[in-house]
Amino acid sequence: MLPVSARAVPVRSWFAALFAATIVGHRVAIWLVDRLPFVTSLYRLRG
C-alpha cells in the first residue's frame, strides 16, 4: 500500500484514479469477453 494517507490525497486525484480504473476495467472486461470460452473452460477444469 502507499504510505500516503487517504486524507492527504486531493479529491481530484481520487477522481482521476477512479476514472483510470474505470477505463482499465472496461478494457479488461472487453478482453475477458473476447476470451470467455477459454475462461469458462478453465473454470470447468477447476470446478
N, CA, C and O atoms as CSV, one atom per row, in Angstrom:
chain,resi,resn,atom,element,x,y,z
A,1,MET,N,N,0.849,-1.199,0.000
A,1,MET,CA,C,0.000,0.000,0.000
A,1,MET,C,C,0.884,1.249,0.000
A,1,MET,O,O,2.051,1.205,0.390
A,2,LEU,N,N,0.298,2.359,-0.446
A,2,LEU,CA,C,1.049,3.610,-0.468
A,2,LEU,C,C,1.153,4.181,0.941
A,2,LEU,O,O,0.213,4.075,1.729
A,3,PRO,N,N,2.300,4.788,1.258
A,3,PRO,CA,C,2.469,5.359,2.594
A,3,PRO,C,C,1.627,6.613,2.814
A,3,PRO,O,O,1.387,7.013,3.954
A,4,VAL,N,N,1.174,7.238,1.709
A,4,VAL,CA,C,0.389,8.470,1.825
A,4,VAL,C,C,-0.990,8.141,2.372
A,4,VAL,O,O,-1.635,7.194,1.923
A,5,SER,N,N,-1.437,8.922,3.340
A,5,SER,CA,C,-2.764,8.691,3.914
A,5,SER,C,C,-3.834,9.117,2.929
A,5,SER,O,O,-3.586,9.932,2.040
A,6,ALA,N,N,-5.026,8.561,3.091
A,6,ALA,CA,C,-6.116,8.843,2.150
A,6,ALA,C,C,-6.536,10.306,2.237
A,6,ALA,O,O,-6.944,10.889,1.233
A,7,ARG,N,N,-6.442,10.904,3.417
A,7,ARG,CA,C,-6.886,12.298,3.560
A,7,ARG,C,C,-5.925,13.270,2.901
A,7,ARG,O,O,-6.318,14.378,2.535
A,8,ALA,N,N,-4.670,12.869,2.747
A,8,ALA,CA,C,-3.677,13.763,2.160
A,8,ALA,C,C,-3.840,13.864,0.644
A,8,ALA,O,O,-3.362,14.813,0.023
A,9,VAL,N,N,-4.516,12.883,0.056
A,9,VAL,CA,C,-4.693,12.893,-1.398
A,9,VAL,C,C,-5.873,13.787,-1.771
A,9,VAL,O,O,-6.968,13.627,-1.232
A,10,PRO,N,N,-5.655,14.730,-2.695
A,10,PRO,CA,C,-6.750,15.614,-3.125
A,10,PRO,C,C,-7.884,14.835,-3.782
A,10,PRO,O,O,-7.689,13.725,-4.279
A,11,VAL,N,N,-9.071,15.437,-3.774
A,11,VAL,CA,C,-10.238,14.770,-4.349
A,11,VAL,C,C,-10.050,14.558,-5.845
A,11,VAL,O,O,-10.497,13.552,-6.397
A,12,ARG,N,N,-9.386,15.511,-6.499
A,12,ARG,CA,C,-9.171,15.366,-7.945
A,12,ARG,C,C,-8.361,14.127,-8.250
A,12,ARG,O,O,-8.613,13.444,-9.242
A,13,SER,N,N,-7.388,13.830,-7.404
A,13,SER,CA,C,-6.563,12.639,-7.624
A,13,SER,C,C,-7.412,11.377,-7.514
A,13,SER,O,O,-7.241,10.424,-8.275
A,14,TRP,N,N,-8.343,11.394,-6.538
A,14,TRP,CA,C,-9.226,10.233,-6.380
A,14,TRP,C,C,-10.112,10.062,-7.613
A,14,TRP,O,O,-10.311,8.945,-8.091
A,15,PHE,N,N,-10.645,11.181,-8.130
A,15,PHE,CA,C,-11.495,11.095,-9.324
A,15,PHE,C,C,-10.676,10.628,-10.530
A,15,PHE,O,O,-11.153,9.841,-11.347
A,16,ALA,N,N,-9.439,11.122,-10.629
A,16,ALA,CA,C,-8.580,10.713,-11.752
A,16,ALA,C,C,-8.261,9.221,-11.651
A,16,ALA,O,O,-8.278,8.508,-12.654
A,17,ALA,N,N,-7.972,8.758,-10.443
A,17,ALA,CA,C,-7.671,7.338,-10.255
A,17,ALA,C,C,-8.907,6.489,-10.551
A,17,ALA,O,O,-8.807,5.430,-11.170
A,18,LEU,N,N,-10.071,6.961,-10.107
A,18,LEU,CA,C,-11.308,6.227,-10.356
A,18,LEU,C,C,-11.606,6.169,-11.850
A,18,LEU,O,O,-12.034,5.138,-12.369
A,19,PHE,N,N,-11.372,7.298,-12.540
A,19,PHE,CA,C,-11.596,7.351,-13.978
A,19,PHE,C,C,-10.663,6.388,-14.706
A,19,PHE,O,O,-11.089,5.661,-15.603
A,20,ALA,N,N,-9.386,6.387,-14.315
A,20,ALA,CA,C,-8.414,5.489,-14.946
A,20,ALA,C,C,-8.786,4.033,-14.667
A,20,ALA,O,O,-8.689,3.179,-15.549
A,21,ALA,N,N,-9.212,3.758,-13.437
A,21,ALA,CA,C,-9.589,2.386,-13.076
A,21,ALA,C,C,-10.810,1.951,-13.882
A,21,ALA,O,O,-10.925,0.786,-14.263
A,22,THR,N,N,-11.725,2.894,-14.143
A,22,THR,CA,C,-12.915,2.562,-14.922
A,22,THR,C,C,-12.535,2.206,-16.359
A,22,THR,O,O,-13.047,1.242,-16.927
A,23,ILE,N,N,-11.630,2.997,-16.939
A,23,ILE,CA,C,-11.193,2.729,-18.316
A,23,ILE,C,C,-10.464,1.393,-18.389
A,23,ILE,O,O,-10.718,0.584,-19.282
A,24,VAL,N,N,-9.560,1.170,-17.446
A,24,VAL,CA,C,-8.799,-0.091,-17.438
A,24,VAL,C,C,-9.744,-1.267,-17.221
A,24,VAL,O,O,-9.629,-2.297,-17.885
A,25,GLY,N,N,-10.690,-1.105,-16.276
A,25,GLY,CA,C,-11.645,-2.178,-16.005
A,25,GLY,C,C,-12.501,-2.479,-17.228
A,25,GLY,O,O,-12.825,-3.635,-17.499
A,26,HIS,N,N,-12.869,-1.425,-17.971
A,26,HIS,CA,C,-13.676,-1.610,-19.169
A,26,HIS,C,C,-12.891,-2.407,-20.217
A,26,HIS,O,O,-13.431,-3.308,-20.858
A,27,ARG,N,N,-11.601,-2.057,-20.380
A,27,ARG,CA,C,-10.778,-2.779,-21.364
A,27,ARG,C,C,-10.568,-4.217,-20.927
A,27,ARG,O,O,-10.586,-5.128,-21.755
A,28,VAL,N,N,-10.369,-4.427,-19.629
A,28,VAL,CA,C,-10.188,-5.790,-19.121
A,28,VAL,C,C,-11.475,-6.593,-19.334
A,28,VAL,O,O,-11.424,-7.778,-19.665
A,29,ALA,N,N,-12.628,-5.944,-19.143
A,29,ALA,CA,C,-13.907,-6.630,-19.344
A,29,ALA,C,C,-14.061,-7.043,-20.806
A,29,ALA,O,O,-14.506,-8.154,-21.095
A,30,ILE,N,N,-13.697,-6.155,-21.722
A,30,ILE,CA,C,-13.772,-6.482,-23.146
A,30,ILE,C,C,-12.828,-7.631,-23.466
A,30,ILE,O,O,-13.172,-8.542,-24.219
A,31,TRP,N,N,-11.610,-7.576,-22.873
A,31,TRP,CA,C,-10.621,-8.634,-23.099
A,31,TRP,C,C,-11.157,-9.963,-22.581
A,31,TRP,O,O,-10.982,-10.998,-23.224
A,32,LEU,N,N,-11.809,-9.938,-21.422
A,32,LEU,CA,C,-12.353,-11.173,-20.856
A,32,LEU,C,C,-13.492,-11.713,-21.716
A,32,LEU,O,O,-13.594,-12.923,-21.920
A,33,VAL,N,N,-14.347,-10.825,-22.220
A,33,VAL,CA,C,-15.463,-11.268,-23.064
A,33,VAL,C,C,-14.922,-11.906,-24.345
A,33,VAL,O,O,-15.481,-12.878,-24.852
A,34,ASP,N,N,-13.816,-11.338,-24.861
A,34,ASP,CA,C,-13.205,-11.924,-26.063
A,34,ASP,C,C,-12.725,-13.345,-25.795
A,34,ASP,O,O,-12.777,-14.209,-26.670
A,35,ARG,N,N,-12.254,-13.573,-24.566
A,35,ARG,CA,C,-11.702,-14.888,-24.231
A,35,ARG,C,C,-12.620,-15.674,-23.307
A,35,ARG,O,O,-12.164,-16.522,-22.541
A,36,LEU,N,N,-13.911,-15.389,-23.382
A,36,LEU,CA,C,-14.865,-16.036,-22.482
A,36,LEU,C,C,-14.858,-17.569,-22.603
A,36,LEU,O,O,-14.869,-18.244,-21.574
A,37,PRO,N,N,-14.841,-18.140,-23.796
A,37,PRO,CA,C,-14.819,-19.612,-23.897
A,37,PRO,C,C,-13.612,-20.208,-23.184
A,37,PRO,O,O,-13.728,-21.238,-22.520
A,38,PHE,N,N,-12.446,-19.561,-23.319
A,38,PHE,CA,C,-11.236,-20.055,-22.661
A,38,PHE,C,C,-11.380,-19.965,-21.144
A,38,PHE,O,O,-10.997,-20.887,-20.424
A,39,VAL,N,N,-11.939,-18.841,-20.658
A,39,VAL,CA,C,-12.116,-18.649,-19.212
A,39,VAL,C,C,-13.110,-19.664,-18.649
A,39,VAL,O,O,-12.877,-20.240,-17.586
A,40,THR,N,N,-14.210,-19.879,-19.357
A,40,THR,CA,C,-15.219,-20.835,-18.871
A,40,THR,C,C,-14.653,-22.248,-18.857
A,40,THR,O,O,-14.974,-23.038,-17.969
A,41,SER,N,N,-13.808,-22.574,-19.843
A,41,SER,CA,C,-13.200,-23.913,-19.853
A,41,SER,C,C,-12.256,-24.059,-18.664
A,41,SER,O,O,-12.160,-25.135,-18.073
A,42,LEU,N,N,-11.557,-22.977,-18.310
A,42,LEU,CA,C,-10.675,-23.022,-17.134
A,42,LEU,C,C,-11.489,-23.265,-15.877
A,42,LEU,O,O,-11.115,-24.072,-15.026
A,43,TYR,N,N,-12.622,-22.549,-15.768
A,43,TYR,CA,C,-13.463,-22.727,-14.581
A,43,TYR,C,C,-14.018,-24.150,-14.519
A,43,TYR,O,O,-14.164,-24.715,-13.434
A,44,ARG,N,N,-14.323,-24.723,-15.667
A,44,ARG,CA,C,-14.836,-26.097,-15.676
A,44,ARG,C,C,-13.747,-27.069,-15.232
A,44,ARG,O,O,-14.024,-28.043,-14.533
A,45,LEU,N,N,-12.507,-26.801,-15.640
A,45,LEU,CA,C,-11.396,-27.663,-15.222
A,45,LEU,C,C,-11.178,-27.552,-13.715
A,45,LEU,O,O,-10.892,-28.546,-13.047
A,46,ARG,N,N,-11.316,-26.332,-13.186
A,46,ARG,CA,C,-11.128,-26.121,-11.747
A,46,ARG,C,C,-12.267,-26.762,-10.959
A,46,ARG,O,O,-12.037,-27.465,-9.975
A,47,GLY,N,N,-13.505,-26.508,-11.406
A,47,GLY,CA,C,-14.658,-26.980,-10.663
A,47,GLY,C,C,-14.880,-28.460,-10.839
A,47,GLY,O,O,-15.821,-29.015,-10.271
